[in-house]
Structure formats: structure tokens, C-alpha cells
Amino acid sequence: MTPANDPIQSVEQELIPRIDHGAFVTVRLPFVHPFGTSVQVWTHKEALLLRLTSGQTVAWGECVADPDPFYMPETTQTARHIIRDFLLPLVEPGLSMGELVRRFTHCRGHGMAKATVENALLNLIALQKQIPLHDLLGAPAKPIMSGVSIGLQDSMDELLGAVAKAVSRNYHRVKIKIERGRDVEWVRRVRDRFPDLQLMVDANGAFTLDDAPLLKQLDAFHLSMIEQPLSYADIHQHALLQRSLETPLCLDESILGLDEAVAAVALGACRILNIKQGRVGGLIPSMRIARFAAEHGVGVWSGGMDETGIGRAVNIHLQTTPGFTIPGDTSETCNYFEEDIIDKPVTLDPEGYIAVPEGSGLGVNVLPDRLMHSMVDWELIR
């Protein structure tokens, strides 16, 4: 492909504008319901936002890291340090986005910090061009399939009630979290109640290879996938497990970039990839992984990190690009927050689809009064 018809090369050639000001803004939004996984239960979303100003244009990016290191090693504080002291000094006006991404590789890891900067810059470029972000990424708008992630519930009745609510809203796919003790029987009850539901489970690394016989029992429920059952670090053991299962495995936290995706596919460790753009370094790395997966017959979907409306809009735009063929973790804003910081909450149409926000950049605007109400910290970056 030439840059003219290759969307990845095209977006890599976009030039960075002059940045006049930068600021970190930390907001804290209470969840409607606590969100529990096998690693932690969270009651609030504490999000680190990056605000970039160029002339009269203001663009936002969101860091998907948590304030704690319980889910992933990066935290909002480590991201601030890496962005301020190592990544932003690499940003120069007139530099191409592709060259910036290459410069970022000198900093090992820290994909969440890198994605924050990359997202904000691509949003800024789209705003200045007065085009939607998906246009900048070379993709037309389209209805986005919806998916909901249901955290660990305290009782079977609560789980069945949460799934029933999702089904009533016409979500295209439902994911339930599992862990030891809340596994096979819990899945059985959901499948018995909803025999035709596109259902998947997510363990967040709660099991080991010794649990293969237990996980094998999940084959009986015709799940669309089992997400990240084993350790984040062990692609090899996932390959061994996948050989014993009929159900496709999906790798999530194991995939930190294209290299891990290539290794996982080569070893047969999964048949599906969950690409969280905020974890793998941003939109450009995500598009590269999605292209690789499509070339190798591997399904791809867009994962979520309980983002505010800023990060949620980024994920929606990403899902217009080729390769994202499976309903992702993009759900209605009201599942998480009573009041978001942006003006266009995510809602579903009667068929369960999500519309791509219209307008330049992300297509959503940060509301100053809501931002001030939820803000817990502000830092000017020099």
C-alpha cells in the first residue's frame, strides 16, 4: 500500500502542531455500582487527563492507568512522571506522528503514558483539521457494536439480574468476570437462563495451568471466548491451555504491543485479541496489531478501562478502523457514571448499536462545570 491508501502510514505522516500549554487534570468520578474483578474492587474512577493547547485549540487525552498498581504496573503517578519528564520533551512541532511513536520506543514500556500523549496529539490534529478523529484514522463512521462487562457479583441473583438488564438493552455481547469459587456453576446458571446470548467470561489471570480441568468444563456452555485465564506474563502456558480447550482463548493483559501479539499467535496461545489502545501505546499501535491479527485470521475487539467520556470516545473512533470485528467493551455511560465530564454520553440505539460522536476531533466536549466539580488535582506542565 502507498501512504495515500494505507491509513496507518497516512496517520503516521501527520505533523505535530506547536504546543503552547500542557496540563494534567485529575478527576474522580464515583461508579454507579462498585466494579469488582479477581484482582480488586473499585468504587471510583480516578482518571488522569492530559490537556494540550495550541493557539485557540484545546485537545484532551485520557490515561487509562489506575491510581493503584493492582491491575497493571503503571499508575496515574508513574504516568505523570513519564509523560512530563520523558515523553513530552520528545514532542516537537513539525515532527511526524510516526517518528514520535518511534522515538517513544526509547522509553521502555509505559504504554499507558504513551497512549495518553498520542491520543491527545491525534485529537488536536483532527480538531485543527476540523475533521472527526475517525477520518484522521482513515475510516468512515459506522454503527459500533456494543458490549458490556459485568463485574463480580455478591450473589447469583445479582449476576442474573445484571445480565438480564444487559439483554433487555440489546447488548450484542455480555462478559462476566469469574474467579475461583465463582466460575463453572455461575456460568452454568447464566447460560441456562440465557441460552442464545453471546456470552464470554474474563478471569483477569485468576487461574493457573493446574486449573485446566476446571476450565475445560466451560466448553459445555458454548462461550464466545475465555479471556485471560492465566498469568499476564505467560503466553506459553496459554498456548498449552488452548490446545486442551474447544473454547477460544482471548489474550488481554498479556498483549502490551505488536511483539506480544505476534508471539501469542505464533504459539497458538489465543484465537482472539483484546486490544486496549490505552495499554498498548495508543491508536497507531492498535491499528498495527489489528492489521496483523486480520492477516492471520485472529479476531479482535476493543477493550475498555472504565474510561471517562474522553477515553470512551477514543475507543469508539478506533472501532471504525479495519480489524475490529467482535463487539467490544464499549457500553452506555450510565452503566458507570451518573454524570460524566463530557456533553455526549454514550447511549445505545434500539438495536444495541453506538453512534460515533459527530464533530471535529473526538466529537465530545468537556463541560467546565462538571470538570471543576470532579477535579481533585491540576498541574501546569512546563
N, C-alpha and C positions, 0 to 999 in steps of 0.2 A: 504494500500500500504506500502511496505517497502521502505527505503531510496534508495535502488538500482533501483526501478522502479517508485518512486514518484519524479518528477522533482523539486517540491518545497522543499521537505526535502533534496534532493541531493544538491541543490544550497545553502541551509541553512548550510550545513555541510562544505562548502568551507572555508578554513582557510585564514585569512588575512596575507599577507606578511609584512615584515618590510618596513616602510615608511621612506625614507631618507629625503625627502624635500616635502614641500607643498607650493602652491602659489595661490593667487587669481588673475585672469586676467579679466578685464572688457573690453568688446569690444562694439563698437557702429556701427551698420550697417544700412544704410538708406533703407527703404522699396521702392520697385519699385512704389507702389501706397500707399497712406495712408490707414490704416486699421481701419475702424470705427465699433463700436458696440454701444449698447444702453447706455454704461457707459463712453466711451472715444474714442477718435480718436488718433491713434499713427502714427507717421511718420518715426520712427526709432525703431530698436530693440537694446536695451541696455541689454546685456547678461553678467551675472556673471559666469565665468568659474572657475573650480577648477582643478588645475594641481598637480598630485601626481607623485613622482619619487621614484622608488625602484630599486637600482642598476642601470642598463642601461635601465630600462623600464620606459617610461613616459606614464601616462594614464590621460584622461580628463573626467570630468563630467560637466554638464551644469545645472545651476539653472534656473528654468522657471519663477521666480518672475520678476515683472516689477520694475523699479526704483520708481514707484508711487504706492499708495495703492488704486487705483480706481477700479481695477478688483478684487483683493483679498487683505487681510490684510498684507500678507508678502510682503516685498520689497527686493531689492538686498542688501540694507544696513542692514536690520534686519537679512537677511540670513547670511551675513558675520559675524555678531556678534554671532549668534547662532552656526554656524559651527566652528568658531575659538575658542570660549570660552566654549562651552558646548558639541559639538558633537565630534570633533577631539580628545579631551582628552579621550574619551571613546574607541578610536580605538587602539587596541593592537595587535602586531604580534602574530600569533598563535590562536587568538580568532576566533571562527566560525562566519560566516555572520549571522546565525540565532540568536546567542547570542547577536551580535551587534544590530540587529534590536530590540531585546527585551530590551537591555539597552537604546536604543533611546526612548522607551516609557516613561522613567522617565522624559523626556523633553516633556511637553505638547504641542501638535500642531506642527507647523513649519514643515509640511510635505515637503515643497519645499526645505528647508535646508537639511532635512534628505535624500531626494532623491538625492540631489547633491553629497553627500558623498557616499551613497550606489552605485550610478551609477559609480562613478569614481573607487571605490574599485572592483566592479564586472568586469569592463573593465580591470583593472590592473591584476586581477586574470586570466582572459581569455587570455590576452596578454602573461603573463608568462607561461601559459599552451600551448601557440601557437595554440589556437582554437578560432573559432568565438564565439561571445557572445551568439548567439542563441544555440550553442552546450552546453555552460555552463548552459543555462536555460533548457536544456533537450529537445530541439525542433529542427527538421530538417529545413533547408531552404525551402522556398516555395514562389511562387509569391504572393505579397501583394496587396490586393485591394486598389484602390486609392479613395480619396475623397477630395473635395475642399470646403473651407469655403469662401464665398463671403461676405465681409463687407457691411455695409450700404452704399448705393449709393445715389448720389445727385439727380438723375433723373431716371425715369422708363426706358428710353432708355439706360442709362448706365448700369442699372441692367440687362436688357435683353441682352445687348452686352456681359457682363461678363459671364452670363450663357451660351450664345451661344458659347463663346470661350471654356468654360469647356466641353460642349457637343462635340465640334469638336476634343477635345483631348481625348475623350473616358473615361472621369472620370466615375467611377462606381456609384458615388453618389455626389449630389450637395447640399450644405447647404447655405441658405441665411439668413442673420441677419434681424430681424424685431424689431420694436418698435411701440409705439403708433403713428398713423398717417402714418406709413409705414408698414402696416400689411395686412389686408384681400385683398384689391384691388391690392396691389403689388404682393401678392401670386397668385391671380387670373390671372393676366396678364402673369406671368411666366408659370403657368400651362396651360393656353390656348395656349401659344406658344410652349410648350414642354410637350405634353400630356402623353408621356411614360417615362419621366425622373424620376429616383429615387430621389425624392426631399424631403428635410426636412427644417424646419425653427428653428432658435435659437433666443430666446428673451433675454438671459442673465439677467433674473429676472426683465424684464421691466414692467410686468403686475401684477395685483392683482386678488384676487378671484372675485372681483366685475366685472372683465372683462370676466367672464366665458361665457356669451352670445356671445361676440365678438369672443373669441377663439373657441367656438362651430362652428362658421361659417367655420373654417378651415377644418372641417371634409369633406366638399364638394370637397376638392382638392386631396384626397387620398394621403396624405403625409406619408412618412415612419415614421415620428415622429415629435413631437414638443419638442424642447429641452429647459429645464429650463425656463418655462414661468413666474414662481412666485419667491418669495424671496428665496435666498440661504438657509436661516435658517428654512424655514417652510415646512418640509416634510408632515406634517398633511394636510395642505391646498392643496398640490399637490395631495394627496390621494382623497380629496373631488372633486377636479377638474377632476381627471382621471375618476371618476365614471360617469361624465356627458359627456365625450368625447368618440368617437369611435377611434380617432387617438391615437396611443400610446404616452405617455409622456416619455421623456428621462430626467433623472436627471444627472447633470454635477457638478456644483459648490456646490450642497448640499452634494456630496459624498466626504468626507475627509478621509475615511478609511473604513474598513470592517464593523465596527459598524453601520455607517450610511447606508451602503448598505443593511445590514440585516434589519434595521428598515424600510427602504423605501420599500423593497419587502414585509415585513410582513404587512405593512399598505396598500399595493396596490397603492403606490404613483407613480409608474412608471412600464413600461414593458421593458424598455431598460436602460442600464447604459453606460455613457461615462466615461471611466477610463482614467484619465490623470495621468500617472505614476509619473510625476514630481510634482503633487499636493498631491497624496495620500501617499507619503513617499518612492516611488521607485518601482523597478521591482518586488521584492518579495511580498510586499503588493498588488501590482496589480495582480499578479498571484493568490493570495489567493482570491481576490474579484472576478476575472474571474471564478475561480472554483466554488465559491458559486453561482454565477449567473447561470452558466451552470446547476448546480444541481437543480435549481429552475425554469428553463425554461425562464430565463431572457436574452435578447440579450445584447451583449457587443461590444463596439468598442473603439478604441484608439483615444483620443482627442489630439490635438496639441496646442502649445502655441507660434506659430511663432518662433520656435527654430532655432538656427544656425544648421549647418550640424552635430554638435556633438549630440545635443538633438534629432534631426530628425532621426539620425541613431539608437539611443537608442530605439525610438518608433517603428522603423521598425523591429528590432530584437524582441521586445516584441510581436509583432503581429504574430510571428511564433508560439507562445505558444497556448495551447488549450483555447477555450472560446471566442476568438476574431473572431466573425462570421459575423460582419457587417462592410462594408467599413468605414474606419476611416477618420481622418482629415489630412492624410498624402498626400501631393501634391508635385508637382515639385518645386525645389528650385527657379526656375526663376519666380514663382508667387510672391516671396517675395524679393529676393535679386538679383541684377545684378551680384554680386560676393560674394561668401561665403568664409569662412575661411578654408574650407576643400577641399580635392583634388577630391572628387567624388560627384558632385551634384546629387540630386535626379531627375531622369527622368522617363518618362512612356514609356512602350513598345507600339507597335501599338494597343494592346488590352486594354490599360489603366492600366496595372499592373506595380508594382515596384519590382525590383530585390533586394534581400537582399545583402548588400555590402559584397564582398568576402574578406577573410583575417582574421588575428587574431584580437581579441577584437571587436571593432566596425566596423572594415573593412574600416575605413576612417582615413586619416592623416591630422593633422593641418598643414597648409602651413605657415612657419615662416614669409614670406614677407607680406602675407595678414593679419596675426595676428598683426604684428607691425603696419601696415597701419591703422587698425581699433581699435587698443588698446587705451584706454583712462586712464587706471589705472593698476598698478601692485603692489601686496603686498606679500612679503615673509611671510609665516606662520611659526612661531617657536613653 
